[in-house]
């Protein structure tokens, strides 16, 4: 079946540090890949996505590249801020009769200190 | 503003009681979804629907029921058969297309058992 594996957290960083959150996937077919972010007590917000191999998604300084050869979609940011503290979810979707259900990883908590 | 609303924000259930969580969207999306979030577990799909009066079971549908009488609305009922209902419930919606469509999430409802 389809699955997403993320590095376990929490990831603790100082402000302005470099961030990497690893994400690998297993899927039959050619999935689309997503990163969602969840702030405490809130729903999920789309951070970025990529729909085909070698695509790079980017938003708010975050980036991730769809690597088919390593089945990975690692999230990176060059300089984190305290306001980036949240839980980050990697997810995949496969087309199914025109709509797509998401398969999520377990989430990685990021804590950024001043 | 377009978006997804969920109510209530907090809901308390007594033993043997059915409770209904509301989800409304004004994004004109055809597809709607319900997820359950438990600490450290990521999100798991309960039910989804791509058209009025039609819906499909997700990975953990037992103890839950849904209806889709209007395009904008997709209420979830947690029945007394669900023995461990305490969780954070998230509703989402998306367009229907070729795959890779972004799902947009509501703010969630936290269900607690008295």
Interface residues (C-beta under 8 A of the other chain):
Chain A: X32 X34 X36 X41 X42 X43 X44 X45 X46 X49 X51 X89 X93 X94 X95 X96 X97 X98 X99 X100 X101 X102 X104 X105 X106 X107
Chain B: X4 X6 X30 X31 X33 X40 X41 X42 X43 X44 X45 X48 X50 X58 X90 X92 X94 X96 X97 X98 X99 X100 X101 X102 X103 X104 X105 X106 X107 X108
